[in-house]
């Protein structure tokens, strides 16, 4: 972050200063007291179980320059505010305003799925052109986004922000913290459908990003998603359309997958053609790459530079199509960060393109789908079988619909019940799934592990990677 005195912080957030106002924040803005270092600003967030303000003495001992908290402590200069989360947003807004005045270009990315993967691709592409802030992981809410903004400093040329929403007005609020010059909308799908109520409301909410763009900005819209393409009239900014559609401004032609399910294509943009060979897995990454390309072009990069940088970009954030091969030849695809119907089908499509002796899908439930959740799980279970997966293991009570749908699809063609039981299995929990997989996996198998974040299947993927059978005759 740019250096600020506690007095400047207090003025930015409208807080009351307690202690030395000349104390200067020279380090980072940190919300976890365990990660504080000398010169940092500690944001003492209130929680359900603990209050961050209780850790002000610990922050002082760690060398923090000051704190943002609901109450003061003599041990540490503090800016006292009623709501530290709102104050964090106000601080980020002030810092962002100063950085934009110095030439910072901010890109906001939203969509029902693919936000983090696109953010990671774009961050690596822009880094080829200048200093870029695009952190690993998914920092896309009222806490994560301001903290991301506050990692930028005067040397930062590009700031890439992921913007999530769980209801109308959320993205508009994030844009008030850091108004992007370039806005990317990926898709409108089923994620958080239970909270939004309908796809139309999701589209209305995602479109808050393009409404926030300045007239001199650029809206990068997915031409292959009708609801996203329909957002064009909602912005005063220039519209750049990406996709496979023939009238897209930035599009992909001659898409092929290599033996590791990585896409190769020709990037067509600004009258030029350049070859791209992605390092990330899945044909769905083509759409993400095109959106990243559109944003990078809007930021001033050339098509040739964008194509080269896309071809060099890899997976950065954890649990998103992480492909790891065990010593015994079993391959684990850990895509367990989150799940919705669209991302599930994209991951399954990638699984079926990977070379394998047998393809195994270990799936947990998809959360926040609302009243249609049971039907969505059943439909996906049928699609797993239709897609050519050899073994489906559904995990947990909430995933029983996957099992039901897969069984129905397997038996619809007259498959024997005994055969079906070997190919469609339901287990109650993660540990049972681990034991089952330890028994049935063999060299050459590829295992996809995916579920909504609340179900913690990323740990199952990690367990499977460590459960390598001992070689015959090994041991004492």
Steps between C-alpha positions, in 0.01 A plus 500: 500500500606860460629643828235678710502649846234389748359852478457454123337161557259657748409773253445246220266279702330763714631345821615634836873496558624366832874530550783629284359625170849539354561124515542392137381183333795389288406135460186307411138516613437172682185348652673198661698593810720191453637642174589849617844647448666827590331803343172323417148626562288248691132491404326353806194337349217384726416131469239256619735348760775755553538875468810617320525790743602249766827457312614863504772429761626212285503730198707752694745228601535399134605855411181619332490873433136524602157347481151550365260374769174553687684600815839637598782346700781691665750255354445613141392816313151425373245645262168425670203430272153353541544248218853387407380332178346822370805693615725257314304571183528876550876473552537292185290750306728788604816309415350391168407859415859611556645212297264557206612863495852365460407283201376171649277294266241291684322197354191351664389145419165340582293202389329194641806284442859537383577826683811379677638308201453804277648729762805274523545490122457876464732574790778302333433657159506856633813428704682464168423869441553650845480454879168333574301421815291185454522284812462124508167376633156653497484837678174623354284633786472803730814397687712327237464762229605798715794300636604429140475868407718588799783275380552733203750785522636779286699255287193292411385544140213250490256390771283195426198458727260208523146610588253255650139549601236327707225745420409821316712801587809304606704568188395865494631527856834347401526735202450792739814385680704462181337618180648298213598649168459160338216267594481132401176300522554129436161329522166480676441157651353324804749595770315639807169459317334428834602844627426697182175323417531493120751518217352837403586644841851354474544671162368827640749479786801402289421791271564743784866469400451639149272774632783620724752539216599850387428612145870470418506143628439163336241231570625156399189285443466131413324494163416131545278567804180677396441652843853640511491628142171669587676719757653720229229771515555534875844659470639828370835331444632350178378140460744225399337164424689175552417140415464246223223695329596618153422863582710508819775762509738259671440139408651154479514287189623145436466394864660164575595315817835331545551166674485673840168676422671836456357723230683632197338761279555794271438835665330743262506864613558844348547347154780272620532125550723336760532146632424430865582179688347513847670330795176472699268200470157494336333639190301736726825690553476631144217734599698611807808560286304707248357716777851549639623585150226758453587670827872500422438651157283768661790569737730571204676170428548377143334182373840336453605578857167376636525171311854438622411579861187282493709210373738540793233540772431215740275412791563730797216461750456177693231236444407616150571224249826412677631195319748288699637157415574257783816293497297190412343661192163607642414858396295722733314806371420721798228746398339509843502873569136542401228357278185587311333316210700684235839455663422136580428425136812686387717297739335174393558587134869552577511168686364309204770648273791395719671172404414237760457131570186596687338836575366552852285795613483560876233764544340673796197723502452837335384760751268801480294382202165572661177304448631334183799347676372140500414512131840651413684226688292227337554650155874521558511138617343395170749712308795340682399163359423638154840669492689173524625508861585144607439538873296762686552532875255746654593619848264609779127513558458820299645328192249212494331654194817440298481133593128477423539662158798285406321181604196596295714565194697178540194280536300674226693308235451167673837491679506227762460613860825330603697685233340828600600456865862476390484819295269724706582516871376725779695543825400696811818696560850592393676230700285226349577636156869493580490135604302405191741677266799340672351162411392561140750740344768357276785643290367687201177613669406869499296630794305829498406637845247784506227646723389832642752653738301427816550125458879509526579241234833668429622305804379176342702581188805560718439171682475308172834642393667366814330158494756342271502119548827351616686297243466123540749373750567844649516547874674323786 
